Amino acid sequence: MKRMFILSLLITMCIVMQAQIAPDKYWVQFADKNNSPYSIERPEEFLSERSIERRVNYGISIDEKDIPVNPSYLKAVSDAGAIILNPSKWLNGVTIETTDGNVVKAIEALPFVKKTRSLYDEPLKQMLKERAYTNETYINNNVSKNKFRNHYGSASTQIELLNGVKLHEMGYQGEGIWIGICDSGYEGVDTHSAFDNMREENRLLGTRDFVYKNGIVYSDDHHGTSCLSLMAAYLPNTYVGTAPKASYFLCRTENINSENIIEEYNWVSAAEFMDSIGIDIISTSLGYISFDDSQMTHEYSDFDGETCVITRGAEIACSRGILCVSAAGNEGDTDFPYVGAPGDGKNVLTVGGVKSDGERVYFSSIGPTYDGRIKPDVMSFAYAVTVASPGNNFYESNGTSFACPSLAGMTACLWQALKTEPASKIRSIIKESSNNYYTPNNEYGYGIPDFKVALDMVNLEECDIFEEKTLFSVFPNPSDGNVELMLNYEGNASVQVFDMLGKKLYEVDYVNDNCMEINTYLSNLDNGVYMVKVIGGNDSQICKLIKY
């Protein structure tokens, strides 16, 4: 992922000019999984107990895609002279490295090889171009403490924007949820004090490098560090992330030195690995549109939710019960303003960017997808965001790269509270809780989620006190508090408003003149979900009212 840092722009340009997309990387597509030593009848051989449990809990079948690549096929490719990089069971193939054209020909001649694909000169390409518009403004910790407002410190804005503090106060801070991150590097995560709590409590599950074989992910770049801090950091009164009690696995899938389609294959291999160990949520602050070589630029028609390699992988991950959260991208002010891959995925929760006042930030990528779907799905904080960096520092930066993990962290908190619900339901209620749900568009999606409302909505759905609205109706619902109540009953009635704990907040006699404004009784209420009860004669009815 390219992030054009202002202070190092000239250096970065020189690197891009000098770096050539490696002609020695190939994708080998296998024709089948015949004669595999693995079987879907013995999933414990290739899936962890936690991964199998997820499938059982949510009714997800284990199928052929879950079976690893046939190891005899990999051995034959290796014996032909290639270096094995990353196998992919979901795509049934492997990325390899070789500079010998004869090796490629030998591999193509193998009876179980369907085709090979050069990873630098194929006409159909995806690119990653997630600019961060970084201003490199570092904050001195000792000085900046004076401006920290509360327990969350300089991370207050993002959780307040998503109304997530109330979930934390209820004990939902992501505990028991496993989050995987795909990024370019995690410099400082092993030493930064913001992650001390995560390390001390053994909630850093592990790391894996899909770019450099046996590489160390705590090198080369700190974009992943910044993204992780928005979720995992825990420095009370200084900086606290949105999911400070979740567990994390860090994968490097992006090579910062070039734009090569192999990075998409890296991501798919990482995603299926994370699926196999039982990851619940994958947060991806990456996006693909074109490569360094202009001839490789992706066509808009490929962003249909099923064409791009990384999108195909993300959709498979979603089908395995994982909740995939992706940054929308920062191309909204360019000639190609559309959400790239994997944000174009049909089941991917794609996050656009807003300022602290909720206004869409100008660079946030937009929809629709090529097949006409609304994107982004939701919005989160992406402008002048404080994030962690190496050297125990913090700095301010911009980008949907940071909107994505903030929201992914709150998603973990919500899912902790609603763990019996599948990822698809969690994704739906997040959208339903958003402030633009009834008028979604391709600049703002469904809007900014309210995570307390999302939790209350599900709790209300589980109550058995709600009936079909025959006695009365309230509209609009959700609303900003300007609500009218219409009684489908001849006679007077009593109107009562309760909070989610059953406490009666208001009661007023209703004189039936067909329609009554009750916003007077709602204007002072906090945003959230309430119960409106109407008693008329011998009848009564309760409905939920969402105020945003």
Backbone torsions as a table, in degrees:
resi	resn	phi	psi	omega
1	MET	NA	126.2	180.0
2	LYS	-84.8	126.8	172.4
3	ARG	-127.5	111.4	-171.4
4	MET	-83.3	93.2	179.4
5	PHE	-74.7	129.9	-173.6
6	ILE	-59.3	-43.2	-175.9
7	LEU	-74.2	-12.7	-179.5
8	SER	-125.1	21.9	-175.2
9	LEU	-59.6	-45.7	-177.5
10	LEU	-64.1	-39.7	178.6
11	ILE	-63.4	-44.8	-179.7
12	THR	-60.8	-41.8	179.9
13	MET	-62.1	-39.6	178.9
14	CYS	-64.8	-40.8	179.4
15	ILE	-61.8	-44.7	-179.2
16	VAL	-63.3	-38.9	-179.4
17	MET	-66.7	-36.2	-175.4
18	GLN	-85.5	-30.6	-175.2
19	ALA	-75.8	129.9	175.5
20	GLN	-103.3	139.1	176.2
21	ILE	-64.5	125.6	-167.9
22	ALA	-61.4	122.5	178.6
23	PRO	-81.3	2.9	-175.0
24	ASP	-103.9	11.1	178.3
25	LYS	-105.7	135.5	-178.0
26	TYR	-139.1	153.7	170.0
27	TRP	-104.7	130.5	176.9
28	VAL	-110.1	117.0	-178.0
29	GLN	-97.0	119.6	177.9
30	PHE	-85.0	152.5	-175.9
31	ALA	-83.5	-24.9	-173.7
32	ASP	-162.4	-176.5	173.5
33	LYS	-124.2	32.7	-177.1
34	ASN	-61.9	150.0	175.0
35	ASN	57.1	30.0	178.8
36	SER	-72.9	142.5	174.6
37	PRO	-73.5	-8.6	-179.4
38	TYR	-98.0	156.6	-180.0
39	SER	-146.2	146.6	177.3
40	ILE	-67.4	-13.0	175.6
41	GLU	-77.5	-13.8	-179.9
42	ARG	-128.6	61.2	-174.9
43	PRO	-64.9	-21.1	-178.9
44	GLU	-64.9	-13.0	178.7
45	GLU	-79.0	-18.0	-178.2
46	PHE	-138.2	-2.2	175.4
47	LEU	-127.9	141.7	178.6
48	SER	-72.2	164.7	177.0
49	GLU	-58.7	-38.6	-179.9
50	ARG	-66.3	-40.5	179.3
51	SER	-65.7	-42.0	178.0
52	ILE	-65.3	-39.7	179.4
53	GLU	-61.2	-39.2	177.5
54	ARG	-59.4	-44.9	179.9
55	ARG	-63.8	-40.7	178.6
56	VAL	-65.2	-45.6	-176.7
57	ASN	-62.9	-35.6	-174.7
58	TYR	-108.8	13.1	174.9
59	GLY	66.0	39.8	-178.0
60	ILE	-103.4	124.6	-178.1
61	SER	-77.0	148.3	170.6
62	ILE	-89.6	127.6	-176.0
63	ASP	-132.3	-170.8	-173.5
64	GLU	-61.9	-30.3	178.5
65	LYS	-61.5	-26.7	-179.6
66	ASP	-76.4	-18.2	-178.0
67	ILE	-73.7	129.6	179.9
68	PRO	-60.5	160.3	174.1
69	VAL	-57.1	140.1	-179.8
70	ASN	-57.1	118.5	-177.2
71	PRO	-62.4	-26.3	177.8
72	SER	-69.8	-31.1	176.1
73	TYR	-66.9	-43.8	179.3
74	LEU	-63.0	-39.5	179.6
75	LYS	-64.4	-39.7	-179.8
76	ALA	-65.5	-39.2	177.6
77	VAL	-65.3	-42.4	177.8
78	SER	-64.8	-42.0	179.8
79	ASP	-64.0	-25.6	178.1
80	ALA	-72.5	-12.8	176.1
81	GLY	117.0	3.4	-178.0
82	ALA	-91.0	152.6	171.7
83	ILE	-89.9	123.4	178.6
84	ILE	-76.4	127.3	177.3
85	LEU	-100.4	-88.6	-176.0
86	ASN	-128.7	112.3	173.4
87	PRO	-69.6	156.7	174.4
88	SER	-135.3	111.6	179.4
89	LYS	-73.9	-32.6	-179.8
90	TRP	-66.2	-38.8	179.4
91	LEU	-94.6	-8.4	-179.9
92	ASN	55.8	63.9	178.3
93	GLY	-167.8	-167.8	-178.2
94	VAL	-154.0	142.7	170.4
95	THR	-87.8	140.2	-177.6
96	ILE	-133.3	169.9	175.5
97	GLU	-132.3	131.0	173.6
98	THR	-163.4	145.9	175.4
99	THR	-106.0	6.3	-176.0
100	ASP	-106.9	112.9	179.5
101	GLY	-61.2	-28.6	178.9
102	ASN	-68.3	-31.8	176.4
103	VAL	-64.5	-43.0	178.3
104	VAL	-61.1	-43.4	178.7
105	LYS	-62.6	-38.8	179.0
106	ALA	-65.2	-38.8	178.7
107	ILE	-67.6	-42.4	178.9
108	GLU	-62.6	-25.1	-179.4
109	ALA	-81.3	-9.8	179.2
110	LEU	-66.8	136.8	-171.9
111	PRO	-64.2	-23.6	-177.7
112	PHE	-98.1	3.8	177.3
113	VAL	-93.0	122.2	-179.4
114	LYS	-80.0	-43.8	178.9
115	LYS	-168.7	166.1	169.7
116	THR	-119.5	156.8	-179.0
117	ARG	-137.4	121.9	174.0
118	SER	-67.9	138.0	-176.3
119	LEU	-96.6	24.6	175.7
120	TYR	-139.5	-13.1	-177.2
121	ASP	-131.0	20.4	177.8
122	GLU	-78.2	139.5	-176.9
123	PRO	-69.0	-26.0	-178.9
124	LEU	-99.2	108.3	-173.9
125	LYS	-131.6	157.3	170.7
126	GLN	-121.0	148.8	179.8
127	MET	-130.5	158.4	179.2
128	LEU	-109.6	119.7	-178.6
129	LYS	-143.2	67.9	-177.3
130	GLU	-99.8	90.7	-178.9
131	ARG	-76.6	144.8	-177.6
132	ALA	-105.6	-8.0	-179.9
133	TYR	46.8	46.9	-172.2
134	THR	-72.7	135.4	178.1
135	ASN	-100.1	-3.2	174.1
136	GLU	54.5	33.8	177.1
137	THR	-88.4	102.0	-177.9
138	TYR	-83.0	145.8	-177.8
139	ILE	-107.4	128.0	174.4
140	ASN	-77.7	119.7	-173.3
141	ASN	-56.4	-43.6	-175.5
142	ASN	-66.5	-37.9	-179.5
143	VAL	-75.4	-42.2	-170.9
144	SER	-73.2	-14.3	-179.0
145	LYS	-60.2	-26.0	-179.7
146	ASN	-64.0	-25.8	-177.4
147	LYS	-97.8	-2.7	178.6
148	PHE	-69.9	132.7	-170.1
149	ARG	-89.5	-29.9	-172.4
150	ASN	-163.5	-161.3	-179.0
151	HIS	-51.2	-34.0	-174.8
152	TYR	-86.4	-8.3	177.8
153	GLY	57.6	-135.6	-176.7
154	SER	-77.4	3.4	173.5
155	ALA	-99.8	14.1	-175.7
156	SER	-64.8	-41.7	-169.3
157	THR	-59.0	-46.0	-174.5
158	GLN	-65.7	-39.7	-178.6
159	ILE	-76.0	-32.5	177.1
160	GLU	-68.6	-38.5	179.3
161	LEU	-60.5	-35.2	-178.0
162	LEU	-93.6	4.9	-178.0
163	ASN	50.7	50.9	-177.2
164	GLY	-99.7	-11.3	-177.5
165	VAL	-59.7	-39.0	-177.1
166	LYS	-64.3	-34.9	176.2
167	LEU	-65.7	-41.4	177.3
168	HIS	-61.3	-41.7	-179.4
169	GLU	-65.1	-26.4	178.0
170	MET	-83.7	-1.1	178.1
171	GLY	98.0	5.0	-179.4
172	TYR	-98.9	94.8	-178.9
173	GLN	-122.2	21.1	176.7
174	GLY	94.3	4.4	-177.0
175	GLU	-60.3	132.5	179.6
176	GLY	87.8	-9.3	178.3
177	ILE	-96.1	133.9	178.5
178	TRP	-102.9	124.4	-178.8
179	ILE	-114.5	128.8	174.0
180	GLY	-104.5	143.3	-179.4
181	ILE	-123.5	134.6	172.6
182	CYS	-111.8	123.0	-176.0
183	ASP	-158.4	-164.7	-173.0
184	SER	-101.8	-21.3	-178.5
185	GLY	174.6	156.4	-172.9
186	TYR	-134.0	47.8	179.0
187	GLU	-55.8	128.7	174.7
188	GLY	91.6	-12.1	-178.8
189	VAL	-62.3	-30.9	-178.9
190	ASP	-79.6	-6.1	-177.5
191	THR	-132.5	-22.4	-173.6
192	HIS	-65.4	135.2	-177.7
193	SER	-64.7	-23.3	178.9
194	ALA	-62.9	-21.6	-177.6
195	PHE	-108.4	8.4	179.8
196	ASP	-56.2	-46.6	-176.9
197	ASN	-62.2	-41.3	178.2
198	MET	-62.3	-44.9	-179.1
199	ARG	-68.8	-43.9	-177.2
200	GLU	-64.5	-32.2	-179.6
201	GLU	-92.9	10.6	177.5
202	ASN	56.6	36.7	176.5
203	ARG	-96.6	2.9	167.0
204	LEU	-90.5	98.7	-170.0
205	LEU	-68.9	-29.2	-179.0
206	GLY	157.3	178.3	178.8
207	THR	-137.9	156.9	174.7
208	ARG	-154.3	134.8	-177.4
209	ASP	-103.3	115.8	178.7
210	PHE	-100.3	2.5	176.7
211	VAL	-97.3	-51.3	179.7
212	TYR	-113.6	122.2	-179.8
213	LYS	-57.6	125.8	179.8
214	ASN	61.3	25.6	180.0
215	GLY	-76.4	168.2	177.0
216	ILE	-107.6	121.1	-173.1
217	VAL	-74.1	-12.1	-179.4
218	TYR	-83.6	43.8	-176.9
219	SER	-148.9	167.7	170.9
220	ASP	77.5	-37.9	-172.1
221	ASP	-161.4	156.3	179.9
222	HIS	-121.8	17.1	177.4
223	HIS	-61.7	-41.7	177.2
224	GLY	-64.0	-34.7	176.5
225	THR	-60.1	-46.9	-179.4
226	SER	-62.8	-43.9	-180.0
227	CYS	-64.4	-43.2	179.6
228	LEU	-61.0	-38.9	-176.4
229	SER	-60.7	-32.8	-178.8
230	LEU	-65.7	-19.4	177.4
231	MET	-105.8	-53.1	-163.5
232	ALA	-93.8	-17.7	-173.5
233	ALA	-60.5	143.8	177.3
234	TYR	-146.4	90.8	172.4
235	LEU	-130.7	86.8	-175.6
236	PRO	-49.8	135.9	-179.7
237	ASN	70.4	1.4	176.8
238	THR	-121.8	-53.7	-178.2
239	TYR	-165.7	115.1	179.1
240	VAL	-130.0	126.7	-178.1
241	GLY	-78.7	179.8	-175.1
242	THR	-80.5	-16.6	177.9
243	ALA	-138.5	66.7	-172.0
244	PRO	-72.9	-6.8	179.7
245	LYS	-115.3	4.9	176.0
246	ALA	-75.0	167.4	176.1
247	SER	-108.7	150.1	-168.6
248	TYR	-133.4	143.4	171.0
249	PHE	-125.6	130.6	-173.1
250	LEU	-108.4	123.7	177.4
251	CYS	-119.0	136.7	170.1
252	ARG	-98.1	120.3	177.8
253	THR	-122.7	-12.6	-174.0
254	GLU	-110.3	129.1	175.2
255	ASN	-95.4	117.3	-174.4
256	ILE	-74.3	-10.8	-174.2
257	ASN	-87.9	-11.2	179.6
258	SER	-158.9	167.6	175.9
259	GLU	-111.2	100.8	-173.5
260	ASN	-131.8	137.2	-177.0
261	ILE	-61.7	-16.1	177.6
262	ILE	-59.3	-24.3	-180.0
263	GLU	-64.1	-30.6	176.6
264	GLU	-69.9	-40.8	176.1
265	TYR	-65.3	-37.3	175.5
266	ASN	-56.3	-44.9	-178.0
267	TRP	-61.8	-44.4	-178.9
268	VAL	-62.4	-43.8	178.0
269	SER	-61.6	-39.6	178.5
270	ALA	-66.3	-42.4	-178.1
271	ALA	-63.4	-42.9	-179.0
272	GLU	-71.1	-31.2	173.6
273	PHE	-64.0	-45.9	-179.3
274	MET	-65.0	-35.8	174.1
275	ASP	-60.0	-42.7	-175.2
276	SER	-66.8	-26.7	179.4
277	ILE	-93.7	-8.4	174.1
278	GLY	104.9	22.6	177.0
279	ILE	-62.8	140.8	179.9
280	ASP	-93.3	-41.8	-174.0
281	ILE	-129.6	136.9	172.5
282	ILE	-114.8	122.5	178.4
283	SER	-104.3	124.0	-174.6
284	THR	-128.0	105.5	176.0
285	SER	-96.1	55.0	179.7
286	LEU	-135.5	158.2	176.7
287	GLY	-158.4	139.6	-172.6
288	TYR	-117.6	129.5	178.0
289	ILE	-136.6	-51.1	-179.1
290	SER	-148.2	169.6	-178.7
291	PHE	-113.0	176.5	179.6
292	ASP	-55.3	-41.0	176.9
293	ASP	-80.1	117.2	-174.9
294	SER	-60.4	-23.0	178.8
295	GLN	-70.1	-12.2	-178.5
296	MET	-96.7	3.1	-176.9
297	THR	-56.6	134.4	-179.1
298	HIS	-76.5	145.6	177.1
299	GLU	-84.5	148.1	177.5
300	TYR	-56.2	-34.1	-177.9
301	SER	-63.3	-16.6	179.8
302	ASP	-80.9	-13.3	-179.8
303	PHE	-90.7	64.0	-178.1
304	ASP	-112.3	9.9	177.7
305	GLY	84.1	2.6	-177.4
306	GLU	-148.6	6.2	-175.9
307	THR	-104.0	-49.4	-175.2
308	CYS	-64.3	142.0	-177.4
309	VAL	-55.6	-49.6	-176.7
310	ILE	-67.2	-34.1	178.0
311	THR	-67.9	-41.7	176.1
312	ARG	-58.8	-42.2	177.5
313	GLY	-64.4	-41.2	179.8
314	ALA	-64.3	-38.6	179.1
315	GLU	-66.5	-37.2	175.9
316	ILE	-65.7	-41.9	177.3
317	ALA	-57.6	-44.0	178.5
318	CYS	-62.4	-38.0	-179.9
319	SER	-68.2	-17.6	176.5
320	ARG	-90.6	6.6	176.5
321	GLY	91.4	8.6	177.2
322	ILE	-87.5	144.3	175.5
323	LEU	-97.9	111.1	-178.3
324	CYS	-95.3	122.7	178.3
325	VAL	-114.3	129.3	-174.3
326	SER	-133.1	144.2	173.7
327	ALA	-69.1	142.1	179.9
328	ALA	-71.0	-30.7	-175.4
329	GLY	109.2	164.7	-175.4
330	ASN	-118.3	39.4	-176.9
331	GLU	-106.1	13.8	-173.8
332	GLY	-63.5	-18.6	-179.9
333	ASP	-107.8	18.9	-178.2
334	THR	-109.3	178.7	178.6
335	ASP	-67.7	-22.4	175.0
336	PHE	-121.7	88.1	-169.6
337	PRO	-86.5	6.0	-168.0
338	TYR	-85.5	153.6	174.6
339	VAL	-60.4	131.1	178.6
340	GLY	-93.8	-162.8	-179.3
341	ALA	-92.3	141.7	8.5
342	PRO	-92.3	10.7	-177.7
343	GLY	-62.0	-17.9	178.7
344	ASP	-80.0	-2.5	-178.8
345	GLY	-59.0	142.9	-176.8
346	LYS	-70.1	-28.4	-179.1
347	ASN	-113.6	8.1	176.8
348	VAL	-84.7	134.2	176.5
349	LEU	-86.5	103.9	-172.3
350	THR	-97.5	131.0	-170.1
351	VAL	-114.6	120.0	173.5
352	GLY	-90.7	-179.5	-173.0
353	GLY	-117.9	141.9	175.2
354	VAL	-131.0	165.0	171.2
355	LYS	-83.3	178.1	-177.1
356	SER	-64.4	-22.9	179.1
357	ASP	-88.4	4.3	178.6
358	GLY	89.9	-2.7	179.2
359	GLU	-78.8	136.9	178.5
360	ARG	-58.9	134.7	177.5
361	VAL	-82.7	143.3	-167.3
362	TYR	-59.0	-28.4	-174.5
363	PHE	-89.7	-5.1	-176.4
364	SER	-65.3	125.8	-176.8
365	SER	-64.5	154.8	-171.9
366	ILE	-124.4	174.0	173.4
367	GLY	-105.0	-170.2	7.4
368	PRO	-87.0	171.8	168.5
369	THR	-69.2	168.0	-177.1
370	TYR	-59.6	-32.8	-179.2
371	ASP	-89.1	11.8	168.3
372	GLY	92.4	9.0	179.8
373	ARG	-82.5	150.6	178.1
374	ILE	-72.0	130.3	170.9
375	LYS	-145.6	147.1	-2.5
376	PRO	-68.8	173.0	177.4
377	ASP	-81.3	-49.9	-176.6
378	VAL	-140.2	175.8	-176.0
379	MET	-128.2	152.6	177.2
380	SER	-152.5	177.9	-171.0
381	PHE	-70.9	127.6	-174.0
382	ALA	-143.2	10.4	-173.9
383	TYR	-129.4	123.7	-176.2
384	ALA	56.5	50.4	-179.3
385	VAL	-89.1	131.1	175.8
386	THR	-84.1	128.2	-177.9
387	VAL	-137.7	162.2	-179.6
388	ALA	-80.9	154.1	176.8
389	SER	-146.3	166.2	-178.3
390	PRO	-57.6	161.3	179.8
391	GLY	79.5	20.6	180.0
392	ASN	62.2	30.6	-177.6
393	ASN	-104.9	170.7	170.0
394	PHE	-133.3	151.2	175.8
395	TYR	-148.6	165.7	179.9
396	GLU	-98.7	140.7	-179.3
397	SER	-152.7	167.0	-179.0
398	ASN	-121.9	153.4	173.1
399	GLY	143.9	148.9	174.2
400	THR	-67.5	-12.9	170.8
401	SER	-52.1	-30.8	-175.3
402	PHE	-98.7	-23.3	172.9
403	ALA	-64.5	-37.6	-176.1
404	CYS	-62.1	-56.9	-177.2
405	PRO	-67.0	-32.9	176.3
406	SER	-57.3	-45.9	-179.5
407	LEU	-72.4	-37.1	177.6
408	ALA	-60.8	-38.6	178.5
409	GLY	-64.3	-43.3	177.6
410	MET	-67.2	-32.2	176.3
411	THR	-61.7	-38.6	177.3
412	ALA	-62.1	-40.9	179.1
413	CYS	-64.1	-43.8	178.9
414	LEU	-63.4	-42.8	-178.4
415	TRP	-68.4	-31.9	174.5
416	GLN	-58.8	-41.6	-179.5
417	ALA	-72.4	-25.8	-173.3
418	LEU	-126.2	47.1	-169.8
419	LYS	-66.5	-18.0	177.5
420	THR	-75.8	-12.8	-179.5
421	GLU	-86.6	141.1	177.8
422	PRO	-73.9	166.0	-179.3
423	ALA	-57.1	-37.7	-178.6
424	SER	-62.0	-37.1	178.9
425	LYS	-72.3	-41.1	178.3
426	ILE	-60.0	-44.6	179.1
427	ARG	-60.4	-41.8	-177.6
428	SER	-66.8	-44.5	-175.8
429	ILE	-73.1	-26.5	173.8
430	ILE	-62.4	-44.5	178.4
431	LYS	-65.5	-41.4	-177.9
432	GLU	-66.2	-26.2	-179.8
433	SER	-82.8	-4.7	-172.4
434	SER	-80.5	154.5	-169.6
435	ASN	-77.8	-1.9	177.3
436	ASN	-123.6	24.9	-170.8
437	TYR	-60.6	-37.3	-175.1
438	TYR	-87.5	-9.0	177.0
439	THR	-136.8	55.9	-175.7
440	PRO	-66.2	150.9	177.6
441	ASN	-146.0	176.7	-173.6
442	ASN	-89.4	6.6	171.7
443	GLU	-103.7	-34.4	-171.1
444	TYR	-121.3	-4.0	-178.2
445	GLY	57.3	-138.3	177.4
446	TYR	-88.9	-1.7	173.0
447	GLY	102.5	-161.5	-177.8
448	ILE	-90.3	121.4	179.7
449	PRO	-68.0	150.7	170.7
450	ASP	-114.9	105.6	-170.6
451	PHE	-72.5	-26.3	173.7
452	LYS	-69.6	-41.2	175.9
453	VAL	-61.4	-42.4	-179.8
454	ALA	-58.8	-43.6	179.1
455	LEU	-65.6	-44.4	-179.7
456	ASP	-64.4	-36.4	-179.7
457	MET	-59.5	-44.1	-179.5
458	VAL	-69.3	-41.1	178.1
459	ASN	-60.2	-37.7	178.6
460	LEU	-68.5	-39.4	180.0
461	GLU	-61.3	-28.4	-178.1
462	GLU	-81.2	-12.1	178.0
463	CYS	-74.6	150.3	-179.9
464	ASP	-104.6	15.3	-175.8
465	ILE	-92.1	-6.1	-175.1
466	PHE	-92.6	134.5	-178.4
467	GLU	-121.7	171.1	175.5
468	GLU	-59.8	139.6	-174.4
469	LYS	-76.0	88.1	179.3
470	THR	-109.0	-29.0	-177.5
471	LEU	-82.1	-37.9	-178.9
472	PHE	-157.1	170.0	174.2
473	SER	-144.0	150.3	174.9
474	VAL	-120.7	143.7	-178.3
475	PHE	-155.3	150.0	-10.5
476	PRO	-72.5	159.9	-178.5
477	ASN	-151.0	109.0	8.7
478	PRO	-68.9	163.5	179.5
479	SER	-150.3	172.9	177.3
480	ASP	-91.8	9.8	-178.6
481	GLY	114.1	-16.7	176.6
482	ASN	-85.4	92.0	-170.0
483	VAL	-123.4	142.0	172.4
484	GLU	-116.3	144.0	178.8
485	LEU	-115.7	130.0	177.7
486	MET	-115.9	125.2	-177.9
487	LEU	-97.0	124.4	176.8
488	ASN	-95.9	56.3	-171.4
489	TYR	-156.6	135.2	-179.7
490	GLU	-90.0	109.6	-178.6
491	GLY	136.8	176.7	179.8
492	ASN	-85.3	163.1	-177.3
493	ALA	-151.6	168.7	175.1
494	SER	-109.2	130.3	178.8
495	VAL	-110.0	126.4	-178.1
496	GLN	-127.7	143.8	178.3
497	VAL	-122.3	128.8	-178.1
498	PHE	-122.1	152.9	170.7
499	ASP	-87.3	-177.3	-174.5
500	MET	-71.1	-14.1	177.2
501	LEU	-91.7	2.1	178.4
502	GLY	87.9	6.4	178.8
503	LYS	-77.4	129.0	179.4
504	LYS	-75.9	123.6	-178.2
505	LEU	-97.2	-40.1	-177.5
506	TYR	-145.6	152.0	170.6
507	GLU	-146.8	134.0	-178.3
508	VAL	-145.8	143.5	175.4
509	ASP	-77.1	138.1	-176.6
510	TYR	-108.4	117.7	174.4
511	VAL	-95.4	116.0	-169.1
512	ASN	-70.0	99.5	170.8
513	ASP	-117.8	32.7	176.9
514	ASN	83.9	-42.3	-177.4
515	CYS	-147.0	142.0	-176.3
516	MET	-137.2	133.2	174.9
517	GLU	-85.0	125.7	179.2
518	ILE	-115.5	13.3	-178.4
519	ASN	-64.1	-22.3	176.9
520	THR	-58.1	-34.5	-176.1
521	TYR	-88.1	-7.3	-176.7
522	LEU	-111.5	-16.1	-170.7
523	SER	-62.0	-28.3	-177.0
524	ASN	-93.9	1.9	-178.3
525	LEU	-82.9	148.0	173.1
526	ASP	-69.8	160.0	173.5
527	ASN	-60.5	142.4	-179.0
528	GLY	158.8	-166.1	-179.3
529	VAL	-111.7	133.8	-178.5
530	TYR	-129.5	165.4	176.0
531	MET	-111.9	129.3	176.1
532	VAL	-108.4	124.2	179.6
533	LYS	-117.4	133.1	177.1
534	VAL	-120.5	128.9	176.1
535	ILE	-114.6	119.8	-179.9
536	GLY	-134.4	111.5	-177.5
537	GLY	65.4	-128.3	179.0
538	ASN	-93.6	5.2	-177.1
539	ASP	-108.9	154.0	173.0
540	SER	-149.4	155.8	-179.4
541	GLN	-153.7	146.3	178.1
542	ILE	-124.1	138.3	172.3
543	CYS	-135.6	162.0	178.1
544	LYS	-91.4	145.8	177.8
545	LEU	-128.7	125.8	-180.0
546	ILE	-103.5	123.8	175.9
547	LYS	-110.9	130.8	178.7
548	TYR	-122.8	NA	NA
